[in-house]
Amino acid sequence: MSTSFSGVHRAEHKQSLSSQQLDLLVIGGGITGAGIALDAQTRGMSTGLIEMQDFGAGTSSRSTKLIHGGLRYLKQLEFKLVAEVGKERAIVYENAPHVTTPEWMLLPIIEGGTYGKLATSVGLLVYDYLAGVRKKERRIMFSKEKTLNKEPLLRTDKLKGGGYYVEYRTDDARLTIETMKEAVRRGVKAMNYAKAEELLYDKGKIVGVRAVDRMSGERFEIRANKIVNAAGPWVDTIREIDGSKQGKRLHLTKGVHLVIDGSRFPLKQAIYFDTPDGRMVFAIPRDGKTYVGTTDTNYQGDIAHPRMTVEDRDYIVRAANFMFPSLKLGPEDVESSWSGLRPLIHEDGKSPSELSRKDEIFIAPSGLITIAGGKLTGYRKMAERIVNLVASQLEQQGHASYPGCTTDRVKLSGGDVGGSQGYPGFLKSKVQEGVRIGLSEAEAKTLVQRYGSNVDRVFELYGKHQEEAKRYGMPASWFASLLYGIDEEMVVTPLDFFIRRTGSLYFNIQAVHSWKQPVIGYMAERFGWTEEQAELQASELERHLHDAVEPLA
């Protein structure tokens, strides 16, 4: 069983994907695709996965970064959805406590707002019940004084009180990569920057994919008994290639988040608040920053690189100033931003915010299975439904029967930390260990929280490569992360590293400016890039740095 998940060994990954007939090939390496691959492999199916960008580069690194129970679904009376995602949160938390954290959320009750005191109280009560919330995390109702005590920045004039309840904060891109790594550790053959260009058929039935390695331009074929299209915003593109895009179709909406430094927005407490137009927005403190979002607007444009517009930025800044008037934020306070697309199912006559977040499965005449819609929080259940379907189809074709889903008990890569109960102790002792080997406490804490039980390997790299880090002109902790990313997390481009493996382009953009040259220099040597290739990677990174701060006019 290969445990290598290295960005340097692309030729081997291609070879292992194309050298055998797979039971299942998944197109799409976001959280849904990664979840399907893990579930299928765990049940004994030989599974492959290709992603045309980096893992999680589409929607799965651009969400509100919450595994949330979906209070707003209560408003839409989708009780089943609330119950399912509520239970899922607890499972994701147990299986990967290093990338998921319970976060108390304050819902200020404002005169004339969406939720009055009674509605908030009853709503949160029903929510706790449906979501099976643990005793110590059940909702509390606050007076106006207590609400302001929790968050002094809130506007005082219309405030009537607050509801206090638990959401779960996650690093969506890291959750995706840890799921992917666990799948690969169990035998999944996976590759990023591998694009499905053509679908292959035999007597009208889909039997494989002709893919192109977007790094080398090399084409290769992958054969599989079943093919699942989990391409997120691109699922309709794949259905078009298959000639089966009939009936329901995708409806893309865009969500934008802004990042503001904690010195300008010193939020003590995560807040879920009303905007003047009746939508709800989150403001969440993270790593010395506060991020605010999201918008919900119809989207037509470049699917691979949606961007913040002036309108998006001003809408969020206005919303923040409405709820936190003392801040007087301006466009100049935006340090970074991200924009993501929600691949929802189109329903005539519905506005973006009214569209259901439920997932749907389509089976084409060719046999292509597509999963569309859905939410980050429900990824494991979506995967379970798809793999159940694939299992029953394979069994009908004469395969031995497959066991049921067990991913509710599968620890993700890095998640071997003694569960949610053991994690605080694990964190503490590993941070001390990091300090003993020469890291600052802040550096050690960042690494332990990022890598969980895989941090030992990163510490080892840190200890071994001090001199080399100096030679490349970057801090040894960053160099250790870069080496680990390339060797164990299939980092292939500087953007993979700065956005999806470390989150720094969003939450520490200054560091990206500081270390981009050394990172590109090292990667160019390691991957044997020509000068032209290195320049291309550098200009791609510059484009993302620019677009994170400068809106589209």
Helices and strands as residue ranges (DSSP letters): H 10-18, E 21-27, H 31-42, E 47-50, G 59-61, E 66-67, H 71-75, H 79-95, E 100-110, H 117-131, G 135-137, E 140-142, H 144-150, E 159-170, H 172-185, E 189-191, E 194-202, E 205-213, E 219-229, G 232-234, H 235-242, E 250-261, E 270-274, E 280-286, E 289-293, E 297-298, H 310-323, G 325-327, G 331-333, E 334-345, G 352-354, E 359-363, E 369-373, G 376-378, H 379-396, G 407-409, H 419-436, H 441-451, G 452-454, H 455-464, H 466-472, H 476-488, H 494-495, I 496-501, H 504-507, H 509-527, H 531-549
